[in-house]
Amino acid sequence: MDRSSEIREFLRTRRARITPDQAGLTPHRGPRRVPGLRREEVAQLAGVSVDYYIRLERGRTQGVSESVLEAVSRALQLDEAERAHLFDLAQPTTARTRRKRPLAPQRVHPVLYRTLDSLSVPAVVQGRRTDVLAANKLAYALYTDFEARPRRERNFARFVFLDEAARTLYADWERVAGDCLAMLRLYAGRHPDDPQLTELIGELSLHSDVFRRMWADHDVIAHSTGTKRLHHPLVGDLTLDYLVLAVEGDPEQTLTLYTPEPASPSAEALRLLASWTGTSASRPQSPEETHKPAG
């Protein structure tokens, strides 16, 4: 990805969503030619010159300080995920001095495999680019058996945008797709030179009109909790709360657990699915059984 165009579009879309009234400014009289805030209004709110902000929005971030990025973040009312994304894109002076190493392949720790196997609820280990690195047999039965897919296709974004089964599975597919893309966009800000990311974005852009439309919105999100509503072909409707946990030793691996409300229809449906899974689904692969580690 080109950082200059990314930061330009990100800042443009962020200021377009805020009105002068929301920002606490007195609107100028007469028609406004742009939605949301003008560049000069963002500069005023951030306490920087108009020329300085225009250079920043054009992607000319050489020498930009963290204090300026903080001020712009406040002016645009960015949430924590958006603020982090802006810092990743702008790469302040302090961050530019750090030497970036090539991305090492991601491996799932043997203890985590055993943990997955011991859990009585669906659980998924997700890595870079929304890659599915591992899951327990109940999660494979709930979503789709990623183990049976070619390695490059074991990816939530590919599943959501390119597999018709996802549109049937998710009761609110559009929201799920938006959240999945926003997480992918957040990762892209950290690793714009990841060749596998470039390949994935190209594939999704080529085959999904919805992905192209959503990608242009430049939304980012970092989920820790939430709710998924599913319509499973075997057990019907389920409402599951999820919790995302960081994996020790790899900040770009997460463990997601899905749980129903106790004694609910969803809990009964999940119990039925677990009963079916116990006889027909395989256990998580061990490290010795896996193929080449994911990049």
C-alpha positions as CSV (number, residue, x, y, z in Angstrom):
1,M,0.0,0.0,0.0
2,D,1.1,3.6,-0.6
3,R,1.3,5.3,2.8
4,S,0.7,8.8,1.3
5,S,-2.6,7.9,-0.3
6,E,-3.6,5.8,2.8
7,I,-3.1,8.7,5.2
8,R,-4.8,11.1,2.8
9,E,-7.9,9.0,2.4
10,F,-8.1,8.1,6.1
11,L,-7.9,11.7,7.3
12,R,-10.3,12.8,4.6
13,T,-12.9,10.2,5.5
14,R,-12.5,10.9,9.3
15,R,-13.1,14.7,8.9
16,A,-16.0,14.1,6.5
17,R,-18.0,12.4,9.2
18,I,-17.8,15.3,11.8
19,T,-19.9,18.4,11.5
20,P,-18.7,21.8,12.9
21,D,-21.5,21.5,15.5
22,Q,-20.2,18.2,16.7
23,A,-16.7,19.6,16.9
24,G,-17.9,22.6,18.9
25,L,-17.3,25.1,16.1
26,T,-19.6,27.9,14.9
27,P,-20.6,27.0,11.4
28,H,-19.7,29.6,8.7
29,R,-22.6,31.1,6.9
30,G,-23.3,30.0,3.3
31,P,-23.1,26.7,1.6
32,R,-20.4,24.2,2.5
33,R,-18.6,22.5,-0.4
34,V,-17.4,19.5,1.6
35,P,-19.1,17.1,4.0
36,G,-18.0,17.5,7.6
37,L,-15.0,19.6,8.6
38,R,-12.8,21.7,6.3
39,R,-9.1,21.3,6.5
40,E,-8.7,24.7,8.1
41,E,-11.2,23.7,10.8
42,V,-9.2,20.6,11.6
43,A,-6.1,22.7,11.8
44,Q,-7.8,25.2,14.1
45,L,-9.0,22.4,16.4
46,A,-5.6,20.7,16.5
47,G,-3.7,24.0,17.1
48,V,-1.5,23.7,14.0
49,S,-1.2,25.9,10.9
50,V,-3.4,25.2,7.9
51,D,-0.4,24.6,5.7
52,Y,1.0,22.1,8.2
53,Y,-2.2,20.1,8.3
54,I,-2.6,20.1,4.5
55,R,0.9,18.7,4.2
56,L,0.0,16.0,6.7
57,E,-3.2,15.1,4.9
58,R,-1.3,14.9,1.7
59,G,0.9,12.2,3.3
60,R,4.0,14.3,3.8
61,T,4.7,13.1,7.3
62,Q,8.5,13.5,7.5
63,G,9.3,14.9,10.9
64,V,5.8,14.8,12.2
65,S,5.7,14.7,16.0
66,E,3.6,12.5,18.3
67,S,2.1,15.5,19.9
68,V,0.8,16.8,16.6
69,L,-0.7,13.4,15.8
70,E,-2.3,13.3,19.3
71,A,-3.8,16.8,18.6
72,V,-5.2,15.7,15.2
73,S,-6.6,12.6,16.8
74,R,-8.5,14.7,19.3
75,A,-9.7,17.1,16.7
76,L,-11.1,14.3,14.6
77,Q,-12.5,12.5,17.6
78,L,-10.7,9.3,16.8
79,D,-11.3,6.2,18.9
80,E,-8.3,4.2,20.2
81,A,-8.2,1.9,17.1
82,E,-8.3,4.9,14.7
83,R,-5.7,6.7,16.7
84,A,-3.4,3.7,16.5
85,H,-4.0,3.4,12.8
86,L,-3.1,7.1,12.3
87,F,0.2,6.6,14.1
88,D,0.9,3.5,12.1
89,L,0.3,5.4,8.8
90,A,2.1,8.5,9.8
91,Q,5.1,6.8,11.4
92,P,6.3,9.6,13.7
93,T,9.9,10.4,13.9
94,T,10.5,8.2,17.0
95,A,9.1,5.2,15.1
96,R,11.0,5.8,11.9
97,T,14.3,5.0,13.6
98,R,13.2,1.5,14.5
99,R,14.5,-1.1,12.2
100,K,11.7,-3.3,10.9
101,R,12.4,-7.0,10.7
102,P,10.7,-9.4,8.1
103,L,7.6,-11.0,9.5
104,A,8.4,-14.4,11.0
105,P,6.1,-17.3,10.4
106,Q,3.4,-17.7,13.0
107,R,3.3,-20.8,15.0
108,V,0.7,-22.0,17.5
109,H,2.2,-23.1,20.8
110,P,1.6,-26.8,21.7
111,V,0.0,-25.8,25.0
112,L,-2.5,-23.7,23.1
113,Y,-3.4,-26.7,20.9
114,R,-4.1,-28.7,24.1
115,T,-6.1,-25.8,25.5
116,L,-8.3,-25.7,22.4
117,D,-8.9,-29.5,22.7
118,S,-10.0,-29.1,26.3
119,L,-12.5,-26.3,25.8
120,S,-16.3,-27.1,25.7
121,V,-17.1,-24.0,23.7
122,P,-16.0,-22.9,20.1
123,A,-12.6,-21.4,20.1
124,V,-10.4,-20.0,17.3
125,V,-6.8,-18.9,17.1
126,Q,-6.5,-16.1,14.6
127,G,-3.3,-14.6,13.2
128,R,-2.2,-11.9,10.7
129,R,-4.6,-10.9,7.9
130,T,-7.5,-12.7,9.7
131,D,-5.8,-16.0,9.0
132,V,-7.2,-19.0,11.0
133,L,-4.2,-20.7,12.6
134,A,-6.1,-23.2,14.6
135,A,-9.5,-24.0,16.1
136,N,-11.2,-26.7,18.1
137,K,-13.6,-29.2,16.6
138,L,-16.7,-27.4,17.8
139,A,-15.5,-24.1,16.2
140,Y,-14.9,-26.0,12.9
141,A,-18.4,-27.4,13.1
142,L,-19.9,-24.0,13.9
143,Y,-18.2,-22.1,11.1
144,T,-16.5,-24.2,8.5
145,D,-13.8,-26.8,8.5
146,F,-10.9,-24.6,7.7
147,E,-8.6,-27.6,8.1
148,A,-10.1,-29.1,4.9
149,R,-9.3,-26.0,2.9
150,P,-6.1,-25.2,1.2
151,R,-3.8,-23.3,3.5
152,R,-4.1,-19.9,1.7
153,E,-7.9,-20.2,2.0
154,R,-7.9,-20.6,5.8
155,N,-8.8,-16.9,6.3
156,F,-11.9,-15.3,7.8
157,A,-11.9,-12.4,5.2
158,R,-11.9,-14.8,2.3
159,F,-14.6,-16.8,4.0
160,V,-16.8,-13.8,4.7
161,F,-16.5,-12.1,1.4
162,L,-16.0,-14.9,-1.1
163,D,-18.0,-17.9,0.3
164,E,-21.7,-17.8,-0.2
165,A,-22.1,-20.0,2.9
166,A,-21.1,-17.0,5.0
167,R,-24.0,-15.0,3.9
168,T,-26.4,-17.7,5.0
169,L,-24.5,-18.4,8.3
170,Y,-24.4,-14.8,9.6
171,A,-27.7,-13.3,10.4
172,D,-26.2,-9.8,10.1
173,W,-23.7,-10.5,7.3
174,E,-23.2,-6.8,6.4
175,R,-22.1,-5.9,9.9
176,V,-19.8,-8.9,10.2
177,A,-18.2,-8.1,6.8
178,G,-17.6,-4.5,7.8
179,D,-16.0,-5.6,11.1
180,C,-13.8,-8.1,9.4
181,L,-12.7,-5.6,6.8
182,A,-12.0,-3.0,9.5
183,M,-9.8,-5.4,11.4
184,L,-7.9,-6.2,8.1
185,R,-7.5,-2.4,7.5
186,L,-6.0,-2.0,11.0
187,Y,-3.5,-4.7,10.2
188,A,-2.7,-3.1,6.9
189,G,-1.7,0.1,8.7
190,R,0.9,-1.9,10.7
191,H,2.2,-4.0,7.8
192,P,1.6,-2.2,4.5
193,D,4.5,-4.1,2.8
194,D,3.2,-7.6,3.7
195,P,3.1,-9.4,0.3
196,Q,0.4,-11.9,1.5
197,L,-1.7,-8.9,2.5
198,T,-1.3,-7.4,-0.9
199,E,-2.4,-10.7,-2.5
200,L,-5.4,-11.0,-0.2
201,I,-6.6,-7.4,-0.8
202,G,-6.2,-7.8,-4.5
203,E,-8.2,-11.1,-4.6
204,L,-11.0,-9.7,-2.5
205,S,-11.1,-6.5,-4.5
206,L,-11.3,-8.4,-7.7
207,H,-14.1,-10.8,-6.7
208,S,-16.2,-8.8,-4.2
209,D,-18.0,-5.5,-5.0
210,V,-18.9,-5.1,-1.4
211,F,-15.3,-5.4,-0.3
212,R,-14.3,-2.7,-2.8
213,R,-17.0,-0.4,-1.5
214,M,-16.2,-1.0,2.2
215,W,-12.5,-0.8,1.7
216,A,-12.9,2.7,0.4
217,D,-14.4,3.8,3.7
218,H,-11.1,3.4,5.5
219,D,-12.8,2.2,8.7
220,V,-10.7,0.4,11.4
221,I,-11.8,-1.5,14.4
222,A,-10.2,-3.6,17.2
223,H,-12.7,-6.0,18.8
224,S,-12.4,-7.4,22.3
225,T,-16.0,-8.5,23.0
226,G,-19.2,-8.6,21.1
227,T,-22.1,-10.8,19.9
228,K,-22.5,-13.0,16.8
229,R,-25.9,-14.1,15.5
230,L,-25.7,-17.2,13.4
231,H,-28.1,-19.4,11.4
232,H,-26.4,-22.8,11.4
233,P,-27.6,-25.3,8.7
234,L,-27.7,-28.2,11.3
235,V,-29.0,-26.7,14.5
236,G,-30.6,-23.4,13.5
237,D,-30.3,-20.0,15.1
238,L,-27.6,-19.2,17.7
239,T,-26.7,-16.1,19.5
240,L,-23.1,-16.3,20.9
241,D,-21.1,-13.7,22.9
242,Y,-17.4,-13.7,22.1
243,L,-14.3,-12.7,24.0
244,V,-11.0,-12.0,22.2
245,L,-7.8,-12.7,24.3
246,A,-4.2,-11.9,23.4
247,V,-1.9,-14.8,23.0
248,E,1.3,-14.6,25.1
249,G,4.4,-14.4,23.0
250,D,2.8,-13.2,19.7
251,P,0.9,-9.9,19.8
252,E,-0.6,-10.7,16.4
253,Q,-2.3,-13.9,17.6
254,T,-5.6,-13.9,19.4
255,L,-7.8,-16.6,21.0
256,T,-11.5,-16.0,20.5
257,L,-14.0,-17.8,22.7
258,Y,-17.8,-18.1,21.8
259,T,-20.3,-18.7,24.6
260,P,-24.1,-18.8,24.8
261,E,-26.3,-17.5,27.6
262,P,-26.8,-20.4,30.1
263,A,-30.0,-22.4,29.7
264,S,-30.9,-20.6,26.5
265,P,-32.0,-22.0,23.1
266,S,-28.6,-21.1,21.8
267,A,-26.9,-23.2,24.6
268,E,-29.1,-26.1,23.7
269,A,-28.3,-25.7,20.0
270,L,-24.6,-25.6,20.8
271,R,-25.0,-28.7,22.9
272,L,-26.6,-30.5,20.0
273,L,-23.8,-29.4,17.7
274,A,-21.2,-30.6,20.1
275,S,-23.0,-34.0,20.3
276,W,-22.8,-34.2,16.5
277,T,-19.2,-32.9,16.4
278,G,-18.1,-35.6,18.9
279,T,-18.6,-38.3,16.3
280,S,-17.8,-36.5,13.1
281,A,-15.3,-33.7,13.6
282,S,-11.5,-34.1,14.1
283,R,-9.5,-32.7,16.9
284,P,-7.1,-29.7,16.4
285,Q,-3.9,-30.6,14.6
286,S,-0.8,-30.7,16.7
287,P,2.3,-28.8,15.6
288,E,3.8,-32.0,14.2
289,E,0.7,-32.6,12.1
290,T,0.6,-29.1,10.6
291,H,2.2,-28.2,7.3
292,K,4.3,-25.1,6.7
293,P,3.7,-22.4,9.3
294,A,1.5,-19.5,8.3
295,G,3.5,-16.3,7.4
